[in-house]
Amino acid sequence: MDIESLIKQQIAENNVLLYMKGTPQFPQCGFSARAVEALVQIGKPFAYVNILENPEIRSTLPRIANWPTFPQLWVKGELIGGCDIMMEMAQKGELAPLINEAAEPAQS
């Protein structure tokens, strides 16, 4: 599988996905740490990809997303943005409802 297909698969298979530097337990930059903190406070599970262990994803994703920096939060296949946008949404009370709705199982 080529790297673009892998990225698209990751985004499609995870309703809440954070591309970050490090892991939620051990973030490797302040922006990733703040992004994880915002998501953990909401209390819903989320997937992550450590771009430091995946240099091909680190170099390819900014081109696909048209977003140059990390972390990147993806919700239901849509790029939400980076740390600053997440913090702004959290302060406005917009992040928690978005994550809560995305984390709910689909109703049939």
Contacts in CASP RR format, 6 or more apart in sequence:
PFRMAT RR
TARGET T0000
AUTHOR 0000-0000-0000
METHOD contacts of the structure
MODEL  1
MDIESLIKQQIAENNVLLYMKGTPQFPQCGFSARAVEALVQIGKPFAYVN
ILENPEIRSTLPRIANWPTFPQLWVKGELIGGCDIMMEMAQKGELAPLIN
EAAEPAQS
1 9 0 8 1.000
3 56 0 8 1.000
3 57 0 8 1.000
3 60 0 8 1.000
4 60 0 8 1.000
4 64 0 8 1.000
6 57 0 8 1.000
7 57 0 8 1.000
7 60 0 8 1.000
7 61 0 8 1.000
7 64 0 8 1.000
8 64 0 8 1.000
10 17 0 8 1.000
10 47 0 8 1.000
10 49 0 8 1.000
11 17 0 8 1.000
11 74 0 8 1.000
11 77 0 8 1.000
12 77 0 8 1.000
14 46 0 8 1.000
14 47 0 8 1.000
14 74 0 8 1.000
15 75 0 8 1.000
15 76 0 8 1.000
15 102 0 8 1.000
15 103 0 8 1.000
16 39 0 8 1.000
16 44 0 8 1.000
16 45 0 8 1.000
16 46 0 8 1.000
16 47 0 8 1.000
16 73 0 8 1.000
16 74 0 8 1.000
16 75 0 8 1.000
16 99 0 8 1.000
16 102 0 8 1.000
16 103 0 8 1.000
17 46 0 8 1.000
17 47 0 8 1.000
17 48 0 8 1.000
17 49 0 8 1.000
17 73 0 8 1.000
17 74 0 8 1.000
17 75 0 8 1.000
17 77 0 8 1.000
18 24 0 8 1.000
18 32 0 8 1.000
18 35 0 8 1.000
18 36 0 8 1.000
18 39 0 8 1.000
18 46 0 8 1.000
18 47 0 8 1.000
18 48 0 8 1.000
18 49 0 8 1.000
18 71 0 8 1.000
18 72 0 8 1.000
18 73 0 8 1.000
18 74 0 8 1.000
19 48 0 8 1.000
19 49 0 8 1.000
19 51 0 8 1.000
19 57 0 8 1.000
19 61 0 8 1.000
19 70 0 8 1.000
19 71 0 8 1.000
19 72 0 8 1.000
19 74 0 8 1.000
20 27 0 8 1.000
20 32 0 8 1.000
20 35 0 8 1.000
20 36 0 8 1.000
20 48 0 8 1.000
20 49 0 8 1.000
20 50 0 8 1.000
20 51 0 8 1.000
20 70 0 8 1.000
20 71 0 8 1.000
21 27 0 8 1.000
21 28 0 8 1.000
21 29 0 8 1.000
21 31 0 8 1.000
21 32 0 8 1.000
21 50 0 8 1.000
21 51 0 8 1.000
21 52 0 8 1.000
21 70 0 8 1.000
21 71 0 8 1.000
22 28 0 8 1.000
22 29 0 8 1.000
22 32 0 8 1.000
22 50 0 8 1.000
22 51 0 8 1.000
22 52 0 8 1.000
22 53 0 8 1.000
23 48 0 8 1.000
23 50 0 8 1.000
24 36 0 8 1.000
24 39 0 8 1.000
24 40 0 8 1.000
24 48 0 8 1.000
27 33 0 8 1.000
27 36 0 8 1.000
28 52 0 8 1.000
29 70 0 8 1.000
30 83 0 8 1.000
31 69 0 8 1.000
31 70 0 8 1.000
31 71 0 8 1.000
31 82 0 8 1.000
31 83 0 8 1.000
32 70 0 8 1.000
32 71 0 8 1.000
32 83 0 8 1.000
34 83 0 8 1.000
34 86 0 8 1.000
34 87 0 8 1.000
35 71 0 8 1.000
35 73 0 8 1.000
35 82 0 8 1.000
35 83 0 8 1.000
35 86 0 8 1.000
36 48 0 8 1.000
38 86 0 8 1.000
38 87 0 8 1.000
38 90 0 8 1.000
38 95 0 8 1.000
39 46 0 8 1.000
39 73 0 8 1.000
39 99 0 8 1.000
41 90 0 8 1.000
42 95 0 8 1.000
42 96 0 8 1.000
42 99 0 8 1.000
42 100 0 8 1.000
44 99 0 8 1.000
44 100 0 8 1.000
44 102 0 8 1.000
44 103 0 8 1.000
45 103 0 8 1.000
46 99 0 8 1.000
46 103 0 8 1.000
49 57 0 8 1.000
51 57 0 8 1.000
51 58 0 8 1.000
51 61 0 8 1.000
51 70 0 8 1.000
52 58 0 8 1.000
58 70 0 8 1.000
61 72 0 8 1.000
62 68 0 8 1.000
62 69 0 8 1.000
65 72 0 8 1.000
65 79 0 8 1.000
67 79 0 8 1.000
67 81 0 8 1.000
67 82 0 8 1.000
69 82 0 8 1.000
70 82 0 8 1.000
71 82 0 8 1.000
71 83 0 8 1.000
71 86 0 8 1.000
72 79 0 8 1.000
72 81 0 8 1.000
72 82 0 8 1.000
73 79 0 8 1.000
73 80 0 8 1.000
73 81 0 8 1.000
73 82 0 8 1.000
73 85 0 8 1.000
73 86 0 8 1.000
74 80 0 8 1.000
75 98 0 8 1.000
75 99 0 8 1.000
75 102 0 8 1.000
76 102 0 8 1.000
80 86 0 8 1.000
80 89 0 8 1.000
80 98 0 8 1.000
86 95 0 8 1.000
89 95 0 8 1.000
89 98 0 8 1.000
90 96 0 8 1.000
END
